[in-house]
């Protein structure tokens, strides 16, 4: 058996941040859990479900987070330019909650070289040239690029392989003397660490430590994957400030009539859950 604490009345104060309302599931615990003295009617109801492990029902406690899908609308291989659409996948069509907006992603898209950003209902469309994305610090593991000279040496449209020269002659590697909390780091060790950092999304072809020039290769697929990984982290970390799942009012009334504590089966519980992304 598991025991589920359900909000009996709309929350206030700190709870308003997450927007818990009557019917929102607060927490799921194993059978026999010791509840707090305030975790009871009239503010909370207790629902007991025999034969069910709590782990399988805890997802209904989570806050409503953004979901999205990524679509390449058009591609021009000769210039490696692409039009991309981001669309929300977990949103409420009636209230608009959970929809993607320009403000959510604009600064991020610009930082990756995105241009022509346009907004439609629940979608953000933009253009991105792979070479422009390669020339950003986002691609180079957040390295400063104001003291680097980046230039494309070659590009093969059929494979999407870009070869880029990174001249880092202006980059200073002074070294770090040993201290009470750290070991000494030589200028050469700093330079090698810098070269390693460039290889997060690219493959090192040559490195000239005398003239401080490195040549690296990457592909449009690697650039796209690096970009998409950050899109996923950014967009899916956005929380719609309310809980996604709520217990239907008909069951809430039944629990209230039973004194705020009720034993039901899993089928009844599942049938009474309402997904606020659709209703």
GIRA-V338215 format. One record per residue. RES is the residue in one letter. OMEGA is omega as a letter, one per 20 degrees, with the letter a starting at -180 (none if undefined). D_CENTER is the distance of its C-alpha to the mean C-alpha in whole Angstrom. Layout:
res & omega & d_center
RES & OMEGA & D_CENTER
RES & OMEGA & D_CENTER
This chain:
res & omega & d_center
X & r & 34
X & a & 31
X & a & 31
X & r & 28
X & a & 28
X & r & 28
X & a & 28
X & r & 32
X & r & 31
X & r & 29
X & r & 27
X & r & 28
X & a & 28
X & a & 24
X & a & 24
X & r & 23
X & a & 20
X & r & 18
X & r & 21
X & a & 23
X & r & 26
X & a & 29
X & r & 27
X & a & 24
X & a & 24
X & a & 23
X & r & 24
X & a & 25
X & r & 28
X & r & 30
X & r & 34
X & r & 36
X & r & 33
X & a & 35
X & r & 33
X & a & 34
X & r & 37
X & r & 35
X & a & 32
X & r & 35
X & j & 37
X & a & 37
X & a & 33
X & r & 32
X & r & 33
X & a & 33
X & r & 33
X & a & 34
X & a & 33
X & r & 36
X & a & 35
X & r & 31
X & a & 29
X & a & 26
X & a & 23
X & a & 23
X & a & 23
X & r & 20
X & a & 17
X & r & 19
X & a & 19
X & r & 15
X & a & 14
X & r & 13
X & a & 9
X & r & 8
X & a & 9
X & r & 10
X & a & 12
X & a & 13
X & r & 17
X & a & 19
X & r & 22
X & r & 25
X & r & 25
X & a & 28
X & a & 29
X & r & 31
X & a & 29
X & r & 26
X & a & 25
X & r & 22
X & a & 21
X & r & 18
X & r & 17
X & r & 13
X & r & 14
X & a & 12
X & r & 13
X & a & 13
X & r & 16
X & a & 19
X & a & 22
X & a & 24
X & a & 22
X & r & 20
X & r & 17
X & r & 14
X & r & 15
X & a & 13
X & r & 15
X & a & 16
X & r & 15
X & a & 12
X & a & 11
X & a & 15
X & r & 15
X & a & 12
X & r & 14
X & a & 17
X & r & 16
X & r & 16
X & r & 19
X & r & 18
X & r & 21
X & a & 23
X & a & 20
X & a & 21
X & r & 20
X & r & 21
X & r & 21
X & r & 17
X & r & 17
X & r & 16
X & r & 18
X & r & 19
X & r & 21
X & r & 20
X & a & 23
X & r & 22
X & r & 24
X & r & 23
X & r & 20
X & a & 21
X & r & 23
X & r & 20
X & r & 19
X & a & 16
X & a & 17
X & r & 20
X & r & 18
X & r & 18
X & r & 22
X & a & 24
X & r & 25
X & r & 28
X & r & 30
X & r & 30
X & a & 31
X & r & 29
X & r & 31
X & r & 31
X & r & 34
X & r & 33
X & r & 31
X & a & 32
X & a & 31
X & a & 32
X & a & 29
X & a & 27
X & r & 28
X & r & 28
X & a & 30
X & r & 29
X & r & 31
X & r & 30
X & a & 33
X & a & 32
X & a & 36
X & a & 35
X & a & 33
X & r & 34
X & a & 34
X & a & 37
X & r & 36
X & r & 35
X & r & 39
X & r & 39
X & a & 38
X & a & 39
X & a & 35
X & r & 34
X & r & 36
X & r & 37
X & a & 35
X & r & 37
X & a & 36
X & r & 36
X & r & 34
X & a & 32
X & r & 32
X & r & 31
X & r & 28
X & r & 27
X & r & 28
X & a & 26
X & r & 23
X & a & 23
X & r & 23
X & a & 20
X & a & 19
X & r & 23
X & a & 26
X & r & 29
X & r & 32
X & r & 35
X & r & 35
X & a & 38
X & r & 38
X & a & 41
X & r & 40
X & r & 36
X & r & 35
X & r & 32
X & a & 32
X & r & 28
X & r & 27
X & a & 24
X & r & 23
X & r & 22
X & r & 20
X & r & 19
X & a & 18
X & a & 16
X & r & 14
X & r & 13
X & a & 12
X & r & 10
X & a & 8
X & r & 7
X & a & 6
X & r & 4
X & a & 2
X & a & 4
X & a & 4
X & r & 3
X & a & 4
X & a & 7
X & r & 10
X & a & 13
X & r & 16
X & r & 17
X & a & 18
X & a & 17
X & r & 20
X & r & 24
X & a & 27
X & a & 30
X & a & 32
X & r & 35
X & r & 34
X & r & 34
X & r & 37
X & r & 38
X & r & 37
X & r & 38
X & r & 42
X & r & 42
X & r & 41
X & r & 37
X & a & 37
X & r & 37
X & a & 37
X & r & 36
X & a & 35
X & a & 32
X & r & 33
X & r & 33
X & a & 30
X & a & 28
X & a & 30
X & r & 30
X & r & 26
X & r & 24
X & a & 21
X & r & 20
X & a & 18
X & a & 21
X & none & 24
